[in-house]
């Protein structure tokens, strides 16, 4: 993680308590709000799944005098969870420590920066992996990649807006398949940008408590749809390759439809609040606890030949769709 172009930092004195950074903040990452976390001890485990059919089947029967009751049975299935070790490392040349000791360079700490950069890489990877699970799973029989919404969520022509109709399709499909009613919606930023100013939604809401020149709030839309949460993913990833100056930045929405990440996505799903016994969930995250008692572990070592210190952080995590009939995915929701 050698600092690029350190000469630019030492030409004149730097402000000690002010520096500038662009990055995804923690609130931009939403993976933990989509799939509940299971912290376990075993490297390879499985989630037992009660087969749903027997629990909805009408099998109680009248019993004759002296006769046995109608016998009912149920079955188990399971979903394997296999944590994968993801890690990132940083290299700090000893010259960077020398630069840091310059009295004009008190604004940065190379070791703190290294660990923070590594952690951000793991956070971003978890978000990308969650997006991949969502977009590659056949949710509720709609097909991997979801249903093409043709860019009609929040469209400028209110009569063409399909958001409410698509919501009802998702809700009724999941209820008919599982008996559960969806309680969360995940959308990416382009989709919320369209819905927030949707003429159809504004026309629907303004008759009660909104003015003619208003926009839609997340809270109002949640209440109208009777959802526990609407999650807006705002995280970005840079698709440019690293260069010497490393100034290139082409942004892509992490949760966006992979083929066209600027054109929106919407994922309706059922979320149990937390993992537990005899609860249903669209997906889970399974983390292996490391020997330090945490789900992430960092270590450091010295390479004398390279005159450098190394730092790395690792975590073992699986992200899996365990209740594929508890989600319904739309792609290309907003194509503006």
Buried (B, 14 or more C-beta within 10 A) or exposed (E): BEBEEBEEBEEEEBEEEEEEEEEBEEEBBBBEBBBBBBEBEEEEBBBEBEEBEEEEEEEEEEEEEEEEEEEEEEEEEEBEBEBEEBBBBBBBBEEBBEBBEEEBBBBBEBBEBBBBBBBBBBBBBBBBBBBEBBBEBBBBEBEEBBBBBBBBBBBEEBEEBBBBEBBEBBBEBBEEBBEBEBBBBBBBBBBBBBBBBBBBBBEBBBEEEBEEEEEBEBEBBBEBBEBEBBBBBBBBBBEEEEEEEEEEEEEEBBBBBBEBBBBBBBBBBBBBEEBEEEEBBBBBBBBBBBEEEEBBBBEBEEEEEEEBBBBBBBBBBBBBBBBBBBBBBBBBBBBE
